[in-house]
Amino acid sequence: MKIKDQFRFVLQNLKKNKVRTGMTILATAMGCAFLIVLASVGYGLQESIIKETLEQQIVTEIDIHGHLEKDGNYRSLTMEDIDYLESIDNVNAVTRKNQLRQFPTFSLDEYGSETTAVSAHFPSEVDAGLELDKGRLPEKPNEVVVGYHFLDYFVQDVKGEDIYDEASGEIKGEYLYQDNLIGQTLNMTVKRNLEVDGEEKAVPLTVVGILKKPTKDWIQDQNVYISGEVFTDVEAYTGAPGGELGVDGDQLDSATLNAFDEVKVYATNLEAVQVIVDELDDANYASYSVVSEMKQINMLFTIMKAGLILIGTIAILIASIGIYNTMTMAVTERAPDIGIMKAIGANPKTIKQIFLLESSYIGIVGAFIGTLVAYVVSSLVNIGLPIIIEFAFQEELPEQLQFSMIPVSLVLISVGICLLVTILSGLRPANRATKIDVLMAMRREI
């Protein structure tokens, strides 16, 4: 018997028991839909978290925290390390910063602010993507750029007055500096001794630029970016690394004195990040990149998705009981037909093939319907669940949060599991059909 004839025979038999076949397909579809929707939650949340992670960080950025020495301790990075990092293939830039280890006061006329001063290497910062909102980059040692939010805290000296707005908690606009800061000269006042009043020095600095607003709203950049020469002058004045107060620089080793506080490596593209990280690991550098974080996230969600698929498979296994029952009854009801087929010389393999084809048909149709239902449910979940959560808990969810996502791979996995389970369910009844005695079948005495 040809496959085409077998398939026609199967359809004729299924039509004879439409209700029973329909209910079996329905149970299979429900099991398949449950599996896909359940696992889609893992896929959706993974996609949302990865998107959020990639948006919060520069994907080509690699933080270098130190170098592992033979004694098991980490040392800070020096210019020698910078030269090595810049020599690595596919490295676009190596930025390095040193932060003044005291809070200097910046003043202009009656306005002032106490904030962080950072020494940055601007050529490498530009290669890494540094952008200005206004002005230009420093070209002379006494020129500086300020962070985008510096003016939000550059406030008029009005002692005794409440400068904060009660509603917002922010400084009232009338107390903030309103003129153009570009071209103005700030006086940076640094101290040399905490215990002795008056031991301080004012360094005039010309503001030539304002940095672009950080990509994330929660990041506040109110730093003043000074030159390396000014940073060195402050160290010479205080006699301590970074101008730190209360530290005797003579007791520190040279490695600490010449070290950088923050070093970042920027790769030319995302694909090169892992290659660079591997090379840094081999060279005993402690590094961290978004690739490392992505590995941890993907590992966590892979375990989660495997668990959800396993739970969803249970629903299909339950549905397989219905398929087994349907196929067993089909064998019983069609015993005379099987007897006739055997009497005219049908091969037992062909008879087995017919019943496996029937159970596979139920599995394929059930998986197809279940997949369509899963897509509908997934869409409803993504639209309705945020509304329900926001209404119930009065909290606004992130706009890009996706609860459910159904990739093609999930559909293929689910259909494969569904088809395998249905074939296994029909295997025993199919074997039983091949063992039916011809005479007994003709008398319907099986």
N, C-alpha and C positions, 0 to 999 in steps of 0.2 A: 504493500500500500504506500502510495506517495505521500509526502508531507502535506501537500495540498489537500489530498483526500482525508488524511488524518485530521487536519484542522477543521475541515467541513464536518466531519463526524463529531468532533468535539463540540462545535457550535450547535449542532442539532441536539446533542444531549443536554447542553446547558439550557437551551430554550425550553426543554421539557420541564425543567425545574427552575423557572425564572425567579420565584420568590426566594427559594433557598440559596440559589447562586447569587442573587442580588444582596441578600443579607450577609453572605460570606465576603463578597467584594467590599461591602460597606464596612465590615469589621476590619478587613485588611487596610482599607483606605484610612480609617480612623487611627489605626496603629501607626501607619506610615506618616500621617499628618502630625500625630503627637510626637513622633521621633524628630521630625524636621523642625517643628516649632520649638521644641525643648532645646535642641542643640543650637538653633538659630540665636537663642538668647546669648549663649557663649560667644558666638561669632560677632553678634552686634555689639556687645559690651567691649570685646577685644578691639574692634575697629574704632569705637568711640575713644577708648583710652589711648590707643596708639596715635590717633589724630591729635588728641589733646597734648600728648607728650611731644609730638613733633612740632606742634605750634609753640610750645613753651620754650623750646630749646633750638639752638642752631644745630642742625643735624650733622654738620661737618666739624663741630667743635669737640676737642678732646682736652679734658682737664688733666694736667700733670701735677701730682701732689708731692713728689719727692723721688729720691733715688735710694734703693735698698743697698746698704753697705754690707761688707763682709761680717761685721759684728752684729748684724740683724737689725740695726737701727736705720731709720730713714734720715737723709740729710736734705736740706733745702737746695734748690737749684741755683746755679751760678751762671755766669756768662759762658763758661766752658760747655755747660749743658745746652745752652741756647744754640751755640754753634753746631753741636751734634744734632739737635732736633731739626735745625734748618737744613741740615745735609740729607735728611731722610727723603726718599723719593715721594712724590705726590703731596708734599707739605706745601701749602700755599702761604702760610704766615705763622709766625710764632710770636705771640704777644706776651709782654711781661709788664707787671705793675708792682709798684711799691707804695704802700699806704703810710702816710705820716702817722706815727703812733702817739699822737696827741691831737686834740681838736683845736686847731687854730681859729682865731676870730677874723672874719673878713668884714671890713668896714668901708663905707663910702659916705662922706658927710655924716648925717645923723642916722643912717641906716647901717645895719650890721646883721651878721649871721655867724653862728658857730657850727661848722660842718667839717666833713672829711676832705683832706687834701690827698690827691693820688698822683703819683708820678707815673706817666705812661709813655711808651715808645710809640709815637704817633705814626711813623712810616708803616710799622707792622700792623697797627690798629686799622689804618686805611686799607691795607691789603686784606684784612679780616672782615671788612665791610663797615667800618665806622663812617657815619654820615652826620653832617651838620644841619641844624635847623636854620641857623643864621650865621653870618660872618665867615671866617676862614680858620684854618689851623694855625697854631703858633709857629713862628719862624725865628723868634728870638727867645733867649732864656727867660726873660721877665714877662713873656706873654702866656696867657692861659685861656682855656675854654672852660665853660661851666656846664653842669648837667642841666637837662631840660627843666627840672623842677627847682632849680636854685632860687629863682625869683619868688617862688611861692613861700619861701622862708626868709627872704631878705627884708627885714622888717624895721620900721622906724623905732628909734629908742624913745619910748614914751612910758616912763616908769609910773606906776600907780594906776594906769588905765587898763581896762579889760579889752585886750586886742582880739579876743576869740569870739566868733559868732556862736551863740548858744545852740542854734538849730543844727548847723553843719559841723561845728567843732573846729572849723578852719579859721585862719587869720583873716580878719576883715580887710576888704580891698583897700580901704583908705589908709591903712597902715603899711601897705606894701610899696615897694619901689616901682614907680610907674614909668620912668623915663627909659630911653634906650640904653642898655648896659654896654653895648658894643663900643669900644673905644674908651670907656671909663677906666680909671685906675683904682683898683682895690688895694687896701692895706692889709696884708696877712700878718697877724701878730702871733708869734710863737713864744712859748715860755722856755726858760732854761732850768728853772728850779721851782719845784712846787712849794717849798718851804720858805722861800725868800720872795717877798713882794717886789715888784719892779724889775726883776730880772727877765726882761722880755725884749723881743726885737720885732720891728715892723718891716715887712718886705713889700715894696710897691710892685703890684702886678697888673698888667694891662689886659683887659678882657677883649679877646679878638673873635670869639665865636661861642655859640650855644649849641650843644649837641641835640640831635634829633630825639623826639619822644620815644621812650622804650616801647617795644611792641606790645607788652602786656600792661594793662591799666594798673595792676597792683604794684608794679615796680616804680619806685620813686628815686630818681637820679638827681640829687642835689649836691653832688661832689664838685670840687674845683680841681681841674686837671693841670698840674704844674709840670715844669720841665725837670729833667734829671739834674740840671745844674742847681736849681733852687732847692731841690730835695737834698743835694749834697751840702749846700751851704747851711741848711737847717741842722743836718747831722753834725757838721763842723762846729756850729754855734752851741748845740746842746752837748756835744761830746758823746752821743749815744746813737746806736743804729736806729734809723727811722725817727730820730728826735724824741725817742721815748724818755719820759721823765722818770727819775728815780733809778736809772740803770747806769752802771759804770761800764763804759765801752771798752776800757782797758782789760776787763776780765773776760771779754768775749773773744772767741776764736775768729780768725780771718774769714772762715767759710760762712759764719753767721753774718758777719759784717757786709759781705759782698753778695748775699743771697737775695732772691726775689720772693716777694710775698705771694704772687699769683702768676702762673705760667699757663698759657693755653696754646694748643696746636690746632691749626685749621687745615683740614684736608682739602684737596682740590675738588673732590666729589664724595658722595655718600659711599660709593663702592670702595673707595680707597681708605675709608675710616678703619675698617676691620684689619686691613693689611698693616696699617701704621700701628694700630693697637697691639697687634701680634709682635711687631718688631720692638715696640717699647717694652712689652712683657719680657722678651728675650734679653733685653738690655737692662732688666731689673728696675724699670721705672714704674711707679705706681700711677696708673692712669684710670680715667673714667670718661666714658662717652655715651652718647645716646644709644649706640649699638649695644653696649653692655646692658643698658636698661631695657632695650627692646628684647634682648635674649631672655631676661628674667620674666618680662611680661608675657612673651610668647610661650615660655615654658609653663608658666602658671595657667594660662588659658588653654594650652594643649591638654593638660591634665583635666581641666574643668570640662572641656568639650568631650573628651573621651568618656568621662563619667556621665555626662548628659546623654551621649549616644547610647551608652550601656543601659541607662535607665529607660530611654525611649525604645530600645530593642525589646525590653520586657513586654511592652504593649503589643509589639508584633508577634512575640511568642505566644501571648494570650490569644491573639487572633488566629494563630496557626492551629489552635485546638479546633476552631470552627472549620478550618480548611480540611483538617484530618477527618473530622466527622462527615463533612460533605463528600469527600472522596471515598470514604468507607461505604457510605450509603449508596454512592454512585456505582461502586463495584458490585454491591449486593443487588441493586435494582437491575443492573445490566448483565447479570450472570447469564441469562439465555443468549444475549447478543454475543457475549464473550465465547460461550460454548459453540455458537454457530461459526464464529470467526476461526476458532481452533479447528472445528470439524472440516472447514474448507481449506485448511492448511496455513492459517495465519501464523507467523512467527511470534513466539512469546515476547521477543524483544520489541516487536511492533506494538503488541498489546500494552506492554509496559510504557512504551513511548507515548501512546495515546493518553494514558492517565497522567503521566508527567506533564504532557502538553496542556492538559486541562487545568492542572493545579498551577502551572506557570502562567496560563492565561488569566486566572483569577488574581495571581500575584501582580502581574503587569498592569492590569486594569485598575486594581486597588492602589498600586503605587502611583499611577498617573493621576487618579482622582485625588489621592492623598496629597500629592505635590501641589496640585492646583489649590486645594483647600488650605494648605500650609502657607502659600503665598498670600492668600486673602487674609488669613488670620494674622500673619506677620505684619501686613500693612495696617490692619486695624490696631494691632498692639502699638506700633510706632506712632500712630495718630492719637489713639485714645488714652493710652497709659499715662503719657505726660500730663494730659488734661486732668485725669483722675487724681494723679499724685499732687499736682499743683492745687487742685480744689480741696483735697483731703488734708494736706499738710501745709498749705499756704506757703509753699516754697517754689521759687522759679528755677526750673531745670536748665542746664546749658542747652543752647540752641542746637548744637550738633550732636546731642546725645541720641544714640540709636540703640533701642532695646533689642531689636531683632534684625538679623541679616541672613539671607539664604544664598550662599554662593553655590556655583555649579558643582563644586566638589562635594558639598553636603548633600545635594540632590542625588548625585551618583552613588555616594556611600549609602544613603537611605534606600534608594531603589535596589541597590545590590544586596543589602541585608534582607529587604522585603522579598526579593526574588529567591534568595537562597533558602530563607525560612519556608516559603511556600512550596518549593521543590522538595525540601526534606519532609515537609508535612505530607506530601502526596506520594512519597517514595514507598512507604510500607503498604498503603492500599494498592499501589501499582504492582508491587511484588506479589501481593495476594491474588491479584487478578490473573497473573501468569500461572498460578498454581491451581486454578479452578479445574476440577475434573469435567470433561466434556459431557459425559452422560448425566452426571448429577446436575450440571448446569442446565442441561436441556429439560430436566424435570424440576428445575428451580428448587433443588434440595441442598444447596450449599449452606 
